[in-house]
Amino acid sequence: MRIFYIIFFVFISNLSWSQSSLKKAEHHFKNMDFNNVIASYNKAIEDKVELSQSQIEQLADSYFNINDYQNAKLWYDKLYASKQNSMSEVSFSRYLSCLRSNRDYEPSLHLLKEYYKNDPKKINFYAARKKQFDSIFDTKNTEFVRNLAINTKYSEFGTVKYNEKFIFSSSRDSLNFNSKLYKWNNQPYLNLFVSEVNLSNGELSQVQLLLKDIKSNYHTGTVAFSPDYKYVFFTRNYIKKNQKLSVNQKGMSNLQIVRGTLEKGKVINEEILKFNSDTYSCGQPAISDDGKYLFFVSDMPGTKGQTDIYVAEIFDDGTINTPVNVGDQINTAGREMFPYFKNGTLYFASDNHYGFGGLDIFKSEMKSKVMYVTPKNLGKDINSNMDDFAITFNENNLSGYFSSNRSGGKGDDDIYYFELQPIINNQTLSGVVYEEKSKLPIPNASVKVYNLFDEVIQEQTSDDKGNYTLSLPCSSEYVVEFSKSGYSTKKINYVADEVPNKVTKQDVYLTKFSDLVKEEDGVVKIIVEPIYFDYNKWDITPKAIVELEKVLKVMREFPDVKIKIESHTDARGKDAYNLSLSDKRAKSTQAYLIENGIDMNRIESAIGYGESRLKNHCEDGVKCSEELHSINRRSDFIILSNKQ
């Protein structure tokens, strides 16, 4: 993946081949000819030459730059052994990346703690990222990942949608236009290619060179389009009018971002964006899906690591604001590269956030231009222990493309098509269904989940220990109903917010029907104490409410119950008066139940019987105690039907 690194150097020199191996190695390193750097240093080692710390670092960096993380680790081992905490943070970040690429996760964590032991802010930074990484380490979130048929032995990477087609960068076929090779990887320079797409399987085909009018003899790649395809943004070297590389005083040619206007498939009015400079590189442009932001990668002054991601606002008239660094949540001492922004989320590649090794792909929600939530690793399959980068999504957000130089590929960098498992952000509601009186669990209780349309969307029964567990999609409201034959029905409202994987504990208590009723005089009645009214009145008193709540409980928890109300008095007073008073009290009781939510159709009748149905001998003229008279002053709530 070396061909698309942010900074491309060309060193102008004609050093003699008669120099020593060390001199040759240093020359090749400046020329970014890393394979020859390695060959020269290995020749010196064979000649028993002892390398200095700076030469060891160059050798380690050279292996790192050609993706040989195993050998790079060996030389970073030596460098760390001699330098310890004085090792530069850039080299240390590469060292950690190599360790993780070799799956040495525990040693890398140990070294990280040691290196940053006096920097609590950095320790907390990596601790948060390791916690997230651990949570997804064994999680599979893809249906499949497939290497595309268009990949060659050269490098292909960075798919971008272009109308109904896709564009990618590649070093294929460039020799037809330029006999030079890029010394970093001995491949032709990059160009942009366009391909048709098979919507059924994501395969790309019918590859053609794209936009020949923006091609150069050097690198042209990493393209982006405005949402309306009016503008194209692309990366290329600084080029002179004679199509030669433009180099600065240090003999270096950096990258720049160019914007062009698209007209009938051709690029006109090329414009070098104002924030470019030949003293640093800018590249890998990405336009947000709403067209309001330009993201890119640079090593400009103020960069926190090797390469950082920057963002610039695009105004309605097409002008671009001054870029700003996206901040410490995203950018690290390592490499942050290949930004991609969709649906309020920034996707990017990094080798310094906690990952599997090499570059991993991360995502982070944008709060503002410089505020982002803690990045999340996209997990294995998308990420490997090598370099994974340049992700894009199709419109369904469940499929897309990314690039990787993982083992098993066809060339240097390959394009992969992926499909994600459908994302279901659920919460868990669980608990135990108990019997209210005994506090014993109720097995085989019915648990039904209703949506806001009163439709049953889930149904289960509690296990033999009364346990239930529901998985409910986020951002919705539900009514959960618990019931069992012979027990009350209990409903609870549950609001699932936007937090995925949230777990809520909710125990439920059902009342046994037989605990609330009694059989008497051949009928089944709700168990209540005498309901007291003030003398010569039928208003519901606070004492009466206490007993009527028992009736309400039965009616609410047993929705199929129907009753009739019978009110009685003792024998004292005139018969007609007692009959009228008891009837008023019965109907007052009925009205109270209806006012508190009981359907009037569930109360068949409310009748007062006065003193006509005494329960004892205390008739007119019989002297009885107040206690005996109170037995006759009663209201009965008689069960007429119940489907329990």
HELIX and SHEET records of a PDB file:
HELIX    1   1 ARG A    2  PHE A    4  5                                   3    
HELIX    2   2 SER A   21  LYS A   30  1                                  10    
HELIX    3   3 PHE A   34  GLU A   46  1                                  13    
HELIX    4   4 GLN A   53  ASN A   65  1                                  13    
HELIX    5   5 TYR A   69  LYS A   83  1                                  15    
HELIX    6   6 GLN A   84  SER A   86  5                                   3    
HELIX    7   7 GLU A   89  SER A  101  1                                  13    
HELIX    8   8 TYR A  105  TYR A  115  1                                  11    
HELIX    9   9 PRO A  120  ILE A  136  1                                  17    
HELIX   10  10 SER A  174  ASN A  176  5                                   3    
HELIX   11  11 LYS A  212  ILE A  214  5                                   3    
HELIX   12  12 PHE A  513  ASP A  515  5                                   3    
HELIX   13  13 PRO A  542  GLU A  557  1                                  16    
HELIX   14  14 ASP A  575  GLU A  595  1                                  21    
HELIX   15  15 MET A  600  ARG A  602  5                                   3    
HELIX   16  16 GLU A  626  ASN A  632  1                                   7    
SHEET    1   A 4 THR A 142  ASN A 147  0                                        
SHEET    2   A 4 ASP A 414  LEU A 420 -1                                        
SHEET    3   A 4 SER A 399  SER A 404 -1                                        
SHEET    4   A 4 ASP A 388  PHE A 393 -1                                        
SHEET    1   B 4 GLU A 156  TYR A 162  0                                        
SHEET    2   B 4 LYS A 165  SER A 170 -1                                        
SHEET    3   B 4 ASN A 191  VAL A 197 -1                                        
SHEET    4   B 4 LEU A 204  LEU A 209 -1                                        
SHEET    1   C 4 THR A 220  PHE A 225  0                                        
SHEET    2   C 4 TYR A 231  ASN A 237 -1                                        
SHEET    3   C 4 LEU A 255  GLU A 263 -1                                        
SHEET    4   C 4 LYS A 266  ILE A 272 -1                                        
SHEET    1   D 4 CYS A 282  ILE A 287  0                                        
SHEET    2   D 4 TYR A 293  SER A 298 -1                                        
SHEET    3   D 4 ASP A 308  GLU A 313 -1                                        
SHEET    4   D 4 VAL A 324  ASN A 325 -1                                        
SHEET    1   E 4 GLU A 336  LYS A 342  0                                        
SHEET    2   E 4 THR A 345  SER A 350 -1                                        
SHEET    3   E 4 ASP A 360  SER A 368 -1                                        
SHEET    4   E 4 MET A 371  TYR A 372 -1                                        
SHEET    1   F 4 GLU A 336  LYS A 342  0                                        
SHEET    2   F 4 THR A 345  SER A 350 -1                                        
SHEET    3   F 4 ASP A 360  SER A 368 -1                                        
SHEET    4   F 4 LYS A 376  ASN A 377 -1                                        
SHEET    1   G 3 ASN A 467  PRO A 473  0                                        
SHEET    2   G 3 ASN A 426  GLU A 435 -1                                        
SHEET    3   G 3 VAL A 503  LYS A 505  1                                        
SHEET    1   H 3 ASN A 467  PRO A 473  0                                        
SHEET    2   H 3 ASN A 426  GLU A 435 -1                                        
SHEET    3   H 3 VAL A 508  LEU A 510  1                                        
SHEET    1   I 4 VAL A 456  THR A 461  0                                        
SHEET    2   I 4 SER A 446  TYR A 450 -1                                        
SHEET    3   I 4 SER A 476  SER A 483 -1                                        
SHEET    4   I 4 LYS A 490  ALA A 496 -1                                        
SHEET    1   J 2 VAL A 517  GLU A 520  0                                        
SHEET    2   J 2 VAL A 523  ILE A 526 -1                                        
SHEET    1   K 3 ILE A 603  GLY A 608  0                                        
SHEET    2   K 3 LYS A 562  HIS A 568  1                                        
SHEET    3   K 3 ARG A 634  SER A 641 -1                                        
END                                                                             
